[in-house]
Amino acid sequence: SKKDKSPVLQKYIGIGRDALGIDKFGALWYRPRQTEYIKMVVNKYKAAKGIPVRRRSSTPMDERGEAFPDSEQPGHDAGICREVVMSLLFVARATRREILYATTRLGRVVGNWGKKRDRALFKLICYMAWTADLGPVSVVHPDELRKLVLRLWWDSDHANSPDTERSTSGWIPWLIGVPTRV
């Protein structure tokens, strides 16, 4: 695969692109990736913890989906958790949707960090270290390039939960094949 020669996206927002080739129909296959950005986040975590991340993890989250009790002992990663979790949230929203659920679960509890959260963050970091070069694959036919339109819809709910006063937000990008006229 050829690496994208334009360093602008990679430098400022950590997103690069690999051209995977052209199929027999002339469609371009490419993969957006955040490999270097992910490695930077993993290395920042390793430096803060002072431990290697060697364990291979096949999933970004414990399969049981355990709840985080409020009464647990404070975690050791409380100092680095905000920066690492928010960096991974950017990765999840930009190119790695499979970590979105695990990352948002951790993001909800950064203010009350505990030992179980330490373990969950370590598992997520191990998963990201082993899968840093992954990303979604897109296929675009050259005849369709001028017809493509990128649309973005978003919504938010600010502090609407009466119990926790948590805010929720979300967005979804759509790559639409036929432009719509407004």
GILINLIN-V207087 format. One record per residue. RES is the residue in one small letter. SS is DSSP state (H for helix, E for strand, - for the rest). PSI is psi in radians with two decimals (999 if undefined). D_LAST is the distance of its C-alpha to the last C-alpha in whole Angstrom. Layout:
res=RES ss=SS psi=PSI d_last=D_LAST
res=RES ss=SS psi=PSI d_last=D_LAST
This chain:
res=s ss=- psi=2.53 d_last=38
res=k ss=E psi=2.42 d_last=38
res=k ss=E psi=2.55 d_last=37
res=d ss=- psi=2.27 d_last=34
res=k ss=- psi=-0.28 d_last=35
res=s ss=- psi=1.98 d_last=33
res=p ss=H psi=-0.05 d_last=34
res=v ss=H psi=-0.94 d_last=31
res=l ss=H psi=-0.75 d_last=29
res=q ss=H psi=-0.72 d_last=33
res=k ss=H psi=-0.79 d_last=34
res=y ss=H psi=-0.61 d_last=32
res=i ss=H psi=0.10 d_last=30
res=g ss=- psi=0.28 d_last=33
res=i ss=- psi=2.17 d_last=30
res=g ss=E psi=-3.08 d_last=32
res=r ss=E psi=2.34 d_last=31
res=d ss=E psi=2.23 d_last=33
res=a ss=E psi=2.06 d_last=33
res=l ss=E psi=-0.24 d_last=35
res=g ss=E psi=-3.10 d_last=35
res=i ss=E psi=2.29 d_last=33
res=d ss=- psi=-3.12 d_last=34
res=k ss=- psi=-0.24 d_last=36
res=f ss=- psi=0.00 d_last=32
res=g ss=- psi=0.16 d_last=31
res=a ss=E psi=2.41 d_last=29
res=l ss=E psi=2.24 d_last=29
res=w ss=E psi=2.23 d_last=30
res=y ss=E psi=2.82 d_last=30
res=r ss=E psi=2.03 d_last=30
res=p ss=E psi=2.51 d_last=29
res=r ss=E psi=2.79 d_last=32
res=q ss=- psi=0.67 d_last=34
res=t ss=H psi=-0.90 d_last=37
res=e ss=H psi=-0.68 d_last=39
res=y ss=H psi=-0.76 d_last=37
res=i ss=H psi=-0.76 d_last=38
res=k ss=H psi=-0.64 d_last=42
res=m ss=H psi=-0.75 d_last=42
res=v ss=H psi=-0.78 d_last=41
res=v ss=H psi=-0.77 d_last=44
res=n ss=H psi=-0.62 d_last=46
res=k ss=H psi=-0.74 d_last=45
res=y ss=H psi=-0.81 d_last=46
res=k ss=H psi=-0.71 d_last=49
res=a ss=H psi=-0.71 d_last=50
res=a ss=H psi=-0.65 d_last=50
res=k ss=H psi=-0.49 d_last=52
res=g ss=- psi=0.39 d_last=54
res=i ss=- psi=2.65 d_last=54
res=p ss=- psi=2.66 d_last=53
res=v ss=- psi=1.63 d_last=50
res=r ss=- psi=-0.40 d_last=52
res=r ss=- psi=2.27 d_last=51
res=r ss=- psi=2.35 d_last=49
res=s ss=- psi=2.21 d_last=46
res=s ss=- psi=-0.26 d_last=45
res=t ss=- psi=2.66 d_last=42
res=p ss=- psi=-0.11 d_last=40
res=m ss=- psi=2.69 d_last=42
res=d ss=- psi=2.30 d_last=45
res=e ss=- psi=-0.47 d_last=45
res=r ss=- psi=-0.36 d_last=46
res=g ss=- psi=0.79 d_last=43
res=e ss=- psi=2.51 d_last=46
res=a ss=- psi=2.67 d_last=45
res=f ss=- psi=1.91 d_last=46
res=p ss=- psi=2.51 d_last=49
res=d ss=- psi=-0.36 d_last=49
res=s ss=- psi=0.16 d_last=53
res=e ss=- psi=2.87 d_last=53
res=q ss=- psi=2.60 d_last=55
res=p ss=E psi=2.50 d_last=53
res=g ss=- psi=2.83 d_last=51
res=h ss=- psi=-0.36 d_last=52
res=d ss=- psi=0.21 d_last=49
res=a ss=H psi=-0.58 d_last=48
res=g ss=H psi=-0.60 d_last=48
res=i ss=H psi=-0.22 d_last=45
res=c ss=H psi=-0.75 d_last=43
res=r ss=H psi=-0.85 d_last=40
res=e ss=H psi=-0.78 d_last=40
res=v ss=H psi=-0.81 d_last=40
res=v ss=H psi=-0.74 d_last=38
res=m ss=H psi=-0.59 d_last=35
res=s ss=H psi=-0.73 d_last=35
res=l ss=H psi=-0.51 d_last=35
res=l ss=H psi=-0.69 d_last=32
res=f ss=H psi=-0.77 d_last=30
res=v ss=H psi=-0.77 d_last=32
res=a ss=H psi=-0.71 d_last=31
res=r ss=H psi=-0.50 d_last=27
res=a ss=H psi=-0.88 d_last=27
res=t ss=- psi=-0.21 d_last=29
res=r ss=- psi=1.33 d_last=31
res=r ss=H psi=-0.42 d_last=30
res=e ss=H psi=-0.29 d_last=33
res=i ss=H psi=0.04 d_last=35
res=l ss=H psi=-0.80 d_last=32
res=y ss=H psi=-0.85 d_last=34
res=a ss=H psi=-0.70 d_last=37
res=t ss=H psi=-0.73 d_last=36
res=t ss=H psi=-0.57 d_last=34
res=r ss=H psi=-0.72 d_last=37
res=l ss=H psi=-0.64 d_last=39
res=g ss=H psi=-0.49 d_last=37
res=r ss=- psi=-0.32 d_last=37
res=v ss=- psi=0.31 d_last=41
res=v ss=H psi=-0.41 d_last=42
res=g ss=H psi=-0.25 d_last=43
res=n ss=H psi=1.12 d_last=46
res=w ss=- psi=2.32 d_last=47
res=g ss=E psi=-3.14 d_last=49
res=k ss=H psi=-0.64 d_last=51
res=k ss=H psi=-0.57 d_last=49
res=r ss=H psi=-0.61 d_last=46
res=d ss=H psi=-0.84 d_last=48
res=r ss=H psi=-0.70 d_last=49
res=a ss=H psi=-0.71 d_last=45
res=l ss=H psi=-0.69 d_last=44
res=f ss=H psi=-0.75 d_last=47
res=k ss=H psi=-0.74 d_last=46
res=l ss=H psi=-0.73 d_last=42
res=i ss=H psi=-0.74 d_last=43
res=c ss=H psi=-0.77 d_last=46
res=y ss=H psi=-0.79 d_last=43
res=m ss=H psi=-0.63 d_last=41
res=a ss=H psi=-0.67 d_last=44
res=w ss=H psi=-0.32 d_last=44
res=t ss=- psi=0.45 d_last=41
res=a ss=- psi=-0.50 d_last=39
res=d ss=- psi=0.07 d_last=38
res=l ss=- psi=2.82 d_last=36
res=g ss=- psi=2.89 d_last=32
res=p ss=- psi=2.59 d_last=30
res=v ss=E psi=2.30 d_last=30
res=s ss=E psi=2.58 d_last=27
res=v ss=E psi=2.20 d_last=27
res=v ss=E psi=2.22 d_last=24
res=h ss=E psi=2.38 d_last=25
res=p ss=H psi=-0.59 d_last=25
res=d ss=H psi=-0.39 d_last=23
res=e ss=H psi=-0.12 d_last=20
res=l ss=H psi=-0.71 d_last=20
res=r ss=H psi=-0.27 d_last=17
res=k ss=H psi=-0.17 d_last=15
res=l ss=- psi=2.42 d_last=15
res=v ss=E psi=2.34 d_last=13
res=l ss=E psi=2.12 d_last=14
res=r ss=E psi=2.53 d_last=12
res=l ss=E psi=2.20 d_last=15
res=w ss=E psi=2.47 d_last=15
res=w ss=E psi=2.82 d_last=18
res=d ss=E psi=2.72 d_last=20
res=s ss=E psi=2.74 d_last=24
res=d ss=E psi=1.78 d_last=27
res=h ss=- psi=1.99 d_last=29
res=a ss=- psi=0.73 d_last=33
res=n ss=- psi=-0.26 d_last=32
res=s ss=- psi=2.05 d_last=35
res=p ss=- psi=-0.47 d_last=38
res=d ss=- psi=-0.78 d_last=41
res=t ss=- psi=-0.21 d_last=40
res=e ss=- psi=0.57 d_last=37
res=r ss=- psi=2.60 d_last=35
res=s ss=- psi=2.62 d_last=31
res=t ss=E psi=2.42 d_last=29
res=s ss=E psi=2.81 d_last=26
res=g ss=E psi=2.79 d_last=24
res=w ss=E psi=2.75 d_last=21
res=i ss=E psi=2.19 d_last=20
res=p ss=E psi=2.47 d_last=18
res=w ss=E psi=2.28 d_last=16
res=l ss=E psi=1.87 d_last=16
res=i ss=E psi=2.35 d_last=14
res=g ss=- psi=-0.48 d_last=16
res=v ss=- psi=2.13 d_last=13
res=p ss=- psi=2.51 d_last=10
res=t ss=- psi=2.51 d_last=6
res=r ss=- psi=2.28 d_last=4
res=v ss=- psi=999 d_last=0
